[in-house]
Amino acid sequence: MATSERNMEQMLKRSNLALLVSLVGVVATVVCAYPLAGGLSLPAQVAAHIFTLLFATTLKLSYITRLISLRRLNRPVH
């Protein structure tokens, strides 16, 4: 296995992990920011909204990274 192929495999694994973490983060922060907002302090609500944006951005970037690594590994992109 060539070095670049090993790097792409590592990038694929990391992007899959980042997808999972960011998805869990988005769900958790959306739950905190909306249904549970009444029980949270104002700073906690602000933090939940900010982290929702950050996790959503991470989700998008990790998905793009996943697509790039799949394409370079000549695997089906789906």
C-alpha positions as CSV (number, residue, x, y, z in Angstrom):
1,M,0.0,0.0,0.0
2,A,1.5,3.3,-1.0
3,T,2.0,6.1,1.5
4,S,-0.6,8.4,-0.1
5,E,-3.1,5.5,0.0
6,R,-2.4,5.0,3.7
7,N,-2.8,8.7,4.3
8,M,-6.2,8.7,2.5
9,E,-7.3,5.7,4.6
10,Q,-6.3,7.6,7.8
11,M,-8.2,10.7,6.5
12,L,-11.2,8.6,5.8
13,K,-11.2,7.1,9.3
14,R,-10.7,10.5,10.9
15,S,-13.4,12.1,8.8
16,N,-15.9,9.3,9.7
17,L,-15.1,9.9,13.4
18,A,-15.5,13.6,13.0
19,L,-18.9,13.0,11.3
20,L,-20.1,10.9,14.2
21,V,-18.8,13.4,16.8
22,S,-20.2,16.4,15.1
23,L,-23.6,14.7,14.5
24,V,-23.9,13.9,18.1
25,G,-22.8,17.4,19.0
26,V,-25.4,19.0,16.7
27,V,-28.2,16.9,18.1
28,A,-27.2,17.6,21.7
29,T,-26.8,21.3,21.2
30,V,-30.1,21.6,19.3
31,V,-31.9,19.8,22.1
32,C,-30.3,22.1,24.7
33,A,-30.9,25.2,22.6
34,Y,-34.6,24.6,21.9
35,P,-36.6,22.0,23.9
36,L,-34.6,22.4,27.1
37,A,-33.9,26.1,26.8
38,G,-36.4,27.0,29.6
39,G,-34.3,25.1,32.2
40,L,-30.9,26.6,31.1
41,S,-29.4,29.9,32.0
42,L,-29.0,32.6,29.4
43,P,-25.2,32.0,29.0
44,A,-25.8,28.3,28.5
45,Q,-28.5,29.0,25.9
46,V,-26.1,31.3,24.0
47,A,-23.3,28.6,24.2
48,A,-25.7,26.0,22.9
49,H,-26.6,28.2,19.9
50,I,-22.9,29.0,19.2
51,F,-21.9,25.3,19.4
52,T,-24.8,24.3,17.2
53,L,-23.2,26.5,14.4
54,L,-19.7,25.1,15.1
55,F,-20.8,21.5,15.1
56,A,-22.8,22.0,11.9
57,T,-19.8,23.5,10.3
58,T,-17.6,20.6,11.4
59,L,-20.2,18.2,10.1
60,K,-20.1,19.8,6.7
61,L,-16.3,19.9,6.5
62,S,-15.9,16.4,7.7
63,Y,-18.4,15.2,5.0
64,I,-16.4,17.0,2.3
65,T,-13.2,15.5,3.6
66,R,-14.8,12.1,3.5
67,L,-15.9,12.6,-0.1
68,I,-12.4,13.6,-1.1
69,S,-10.7,10.6,0.5
70,L,-13.3,8.2,-1.0
71,R,-12.7,9.7,-4.5
72,R,-8.9,9.4,-4.1
73,L,-9.2,5.8,-3.0
74,N,-11.3,5.1,-6.1
75,R,-14.3,4.0,-3.9
76,P,-17.9,4.8,-4.6
77,V,-18.9,8.2,-3.4
78,H,-22.3,8.1,-1.8
